[in-house]
Amino acid sequence: FLRKCVNFFKQFQQQFQLTQAAKSLQADIYHAHDLDTLLAAFRATRWRKIPWVKLVYDTHEIYYEQDPQEYFLKPFFKLYWKTLEKYLIPKANLLITVNESYAHFIAQTHSPHKVSFQVIMNCAWKYHRDPSRREKLRAELGIPLDKKVLIFHGYLDLARGISQILETMTLLTQDALLLLLG
């Protein structure tokens, strides 16, 4: 219990340190990459007190729906992060997200503020690939050509749905492989 409380207070300490680091940069644009950096970026823009200093909020996931390690504090965390996002989103100069459905969800969640996101897809454009490169990579990784490959690329964390992905893989046909890149 004590360790979980210490972890809880470390998060607030990290927010303070992140804010101090952001302020020391004296940037003209602060780019908050997900909700856990938004407060620090917001504080840094306000600290500068210069009208041309801008805040960009770039969100990729419903941060407050993730499972924090401190399960006994989950209701508090959820309320804290949700309130923080609702308060700070209207203060951002540019809002970016990864797809239309998430943009719609955030707009509905924060409907009194009439927020509008720019969507920048978090994936590569489909293009014609050289088949020999594909075959070479599969050979290096020992993946047969007849197998379908599903790729998870990103931070490997249980809160990002890794256990659900692994569970789903058991439901797929045996001609599919999961490649985890983190």
Buried (B, 14 or more C-beta within 10 A) or exposed (E): EEEEEEEBEEBEEEBEEBBEEBBEEEBEEBBBBEBBBBBBBBBBBEBBEEEEBBBBBBBBBBBBEBBBEBEEBBEEBBEBBBEBBBBBBEEBEBBBBBBEEBBEEBBEBBEEEEBEBEBEEEEEEEEEEEEEEEEEEBEEEEBEEEEEEEEBEBEEEEBBBBEEEEEEEEEEEEEEBBEEEE
